Amino acid sequence: MKMRSHRSEYKLRRIFIHFFRPLIENCVFISGFQRAKLFRLIGYKNIGKEVFIGTNVYLDEVNPLGIHIADKCTITRGGVLLTHYYNSHSKQWYSGDLFLEENVFLGCNAIVCKDVKIGRNCVVGAGSVVTKNLEENSVYAGAPAKKVGEHIL
């Protein structure tokens, strides 16, 4: 029996993600909860239970295992989760992990950059750009995102 190498498995996962991600993210006939399950199926292994992912949400394919979404999170239409960036001063690419803890809500067209941790029960307003860690039980908005209030459950 021939064993597949780790490198060939990685290539296969990247090809799978590259072809199926656009179909999943753009199909309006798939519910947000089903979309999360399909993303998990094609290689985004760190997506929790009861996660809602809206249409046109872009999950970075450079480092799919670096995206960690805990249970009961909501990512609405047009959200972007990036796990890499280019430093123009050093002329190098960097990648890292991003974490959405339990019950996080990302508004429409919110962008989350790499190496960020968003705390539990946090609300990020529409069009916000998250570049730093966010406290739990808080509301953030703006570009870059700034704390505008408390989220009381």
N, C-alpha and C positions, 0 to 999 in steps of 0.2 A: 504494500500500500504506500503510495507516494504522499508525503506530507507537504502542505503548502507552507512557504516561508512567510515570516511576518511581513516582509516587504511586499510580497504579492498580495497578501490580504489587505494591506494598506492601500495599494493601487486599486484593487477591486472595489473597496469601500469608496474611494474618491470618485471613481468612474460612476458608481451607482448613485452617489449623492449628486454628482454633476448633472446627470440626466433626469433624475426624478424630482429633485428639489424644486425646479421651476414649475413642474406640473402640479405638485402638491400645494405650493404657496399661492398659485394663481387660480385654482379651481374654486368657483363660487358654490359648487354643488356639494362640497365637503364641509361638514360642520367643524367648528373650531376645535372641539374635543377629538374628533376623528383625525383632524390635521395633525394634532400633537402626537397621536398614536402612530401615524404614518411617518412623521419625522423620526420618531424613535426607531421605527422599523428599518429605515434606510441608513441609520448610522449615528444619529444624535442620541446616544445611549443615556444621557444624564437628564432626561426630561421626566418629571414626576407624574403623579396621578392627578386627575381632575384639572389638567392644564388646558386652557383655552388659547389657541393661536389663531388670530384673525387672518384674512386674506392679505396677500402681498407683504407678509412678514418675511424679512430676510434674515436667515440664520447663517452666519459665516461658514463657508465650507472649507476654509483654510485649516481650521482646528476645531472640527465638530465635537470632539470629546472635551473641549475646553468650555463648552456652554453647559452650565449647571442650572437647571430650572427646578425648583422645589415644587411640592404639591400645591394645588389650588391657586396657581398664578394665572394672570390674564394678560395677554399681549395683544392689543387691538391692532386694527388695520394699519399697515405700512410701517410697523416697528422694525428696527434694525438692531441686531445683536452682533457686534464685531469682536473678533478674538485676535486681530492683528492690526498693526499700523506701521507706517514708514517714517523713520526719523530722518528728516532732510539734512540735518547737521552731520550726523555720522554716516548717512547714506546706507542704512541697514534696515532690514525688516525685523520686526519683533512680534512675537505672539505670546498670548497669555490666556488666563482663564477669567471668566466672569460668572458671578453667582447671583441668582435671584432667589432669595429665601422665600419661605412660605407666604402665600397670600399677597403677593406683589401685583400691583396693577400698573401697566404701562399704557398711557394714552396713545392716540393715533399719531403716527409718524415720530414717535420717540426714538432716540438713538442712544444705545448703551455701548460704550467703548471698552476695550480690554482692561484686565486687571481691576475690575470694579466689583464691589459687593454691595448689593441693595438689601437692606434689612427687612425683617418681617413686617407685614402689614403696611408697607410703604406704597404711596401713590405718586406716580410720576406723570405730570401733566402732558397734554398733547404738544408735540413739537419740541419737547425738551431734549437737551443733549447732556447725558450723564458721563462725566469724566472722572469723578471721584466717588469714594464710598459714601453711601447714604444711610443715615440713622434709621432705626426701626420706628414704626408708628408715626411716620412723618409724611408731609405732603411737600413735593418739590415741583418746581416749574422753571422754565426759562432755558436760555442757552448761554452759558453753561447752567445746569440746574442748580437752583438755590432753594433753601428751605423757606416755605411760605406759610407753614402751619403744622398743626398736630393732627394725626388721624386717630380719632378715638373710636374704639369699637363698642 
